[in-house]
Amino acid sequence: MRALTVVPGERDSLEVSELPEPEPGPGDLLVDGIAVGVCGTDKDIVAGEYGEAPGTGHRLVLGHESLGRVRQAPTGSGFRPGDLVAGVVRRPDPEPCGACAHGEFDMCRNGRYTERGIKGHHGYASERWTVDADYAVRVDDELGELGVLVEPASVVAKAWEQIDRIGARSWFEPARVLVTGAGPIGLLAALLATQRAGADLDVHVLDQVTDGPKPELVTGLGATYHHRGLDDVADRIRPDVIVEATGAGPVVLDAMRRNAACGIVCLTGVSSGGRRFEIDAGALNRAIVLENDVVFGSVNANLRHYRLATEALAKADPAWLAGVITRRVPLAEAATAFTTRRDDVKVVLTLSDQPS
C-alpha cells in the first residue's frame, strides 16, 4: 500500500512509499484511509525541524489529522465495518505520569508520550491504517470528508474547556471574544465560540488578508472580521477572551496586554524561535497582575475533546465547513500540499479514489 513518509530531521525527504499492509492487533480497528489534513506541524516535519520515527525505524509515516472508514473491527469494540472514524493523535507514556494515568494524556508531565505521525508512532497518511479501538472516535457519517476537521476541532474544544475552567475561578460571563488568525484553528475556535450554550458572545476574528475566503468564512459565522492591527481592534472591543492562533511573536505579546480586566488569553499558535524584539516586561507584568489576567498555552487533546469536537462539527453548517477545506490534493501529488498558496485555509490529502 502507499503511504506518505519522511526521514525525520532530514529536509526534502518526503516521498510516497510502498509499505506492507498493516496487521491489526487483537484490539485494533483496520481502517481504509480517506483523508488527512495538512498543518504547520506537518510542514515543519517535512522541513526537517523535528519528528521521530518509531523504534529503530528510518522513516516516519506522516499524518495526524485523520479520517477513515472501518474495514474490520473486533467484537465488543463498539465499532463495526463501515463506521467513519478519526484516530486520536497522542498516546500516554508507557509508565504513565499522574495525568496520563487519569486519561489526561494531553497534559503529560514527563514528555514520554508518543504521537501518531509526529513522535515515535506512524501516522495516518496511508491507504490503510490500524488504531486501537480505545483511541478511535466515531464521526457522524453525514459529515463525510468534512470529518477530517475533527483533530483541529479537538484542539480548540480543549482550549475552550480550559478557558471555562479558568473563568470559573470567579464570576465569568464573557461578552466579547477576539480570535487572532483566521487559519483552520482560528476559524474553528470562532465556530465553537458561536456555539457556546447559553452565551451570546460578540465574536471577532483578526487576520492580515483583505480578500480571499477568510473574511467570508468569518462573516458566515455571524462574527466580525478585522484586518487592522490588534491594538486598534482591542481598543474598540476590549475582549474578555482572546484565542491567539497565529504564533507570531508581536501578536502574542499584544494579545497578552490588550484584553479586558480579568481577561483570559489562550495561546494556541506555536511560535518560531530566533526573532528578537524589545518589550517592557515590567509594564506587561504590572498589567497582568493588577488586572487579574490569565495567560496560558493549550495544545493537543484527549478523548473527551475529540468527542466534543465531533459534536461541534455535527452541529455546524456543512456548507461553512466545506468552505474551510480550500484545496484537496491526491496522495500521488502530495508534495504540492506542502507549498502554501495565497488562498489556502485547510489543505487536505485524499488517500482513496473511493467516495467517503
Secondary structure, 3 states (H helix, E strand, C coil): CEEEEECCCCCCCCEEEECCCCCCCCCEEEEEEEEEEECHHHHHHHCCCCCECCCCCCCEECCCEEEEEEEECCCCCCCCCCCEEEECCEECCCCCCHHHHCCCHHHCCCCCCEEECCEEECCCCECEEEEEHHHEEECCHHHHHHHHHHHHHHHHHHHHHHHHHHHCCCCCCCCEEEEECCCHHHHHHHHHHHCCCCCCCEEEEECCCCCCHHHHHHHHCCCEEECCCHHHHHHHHCCCEEEECCCCHHHHHHHHHCCCCCCEEEECCCCCCCCCCCCCHHHHHHHHHHCCCEEEECCCCCHHHHHHHHHHHHHCCHHHHHHHEEEEEEHHHHHHHHCCCCCCCEEEEECCCCCC
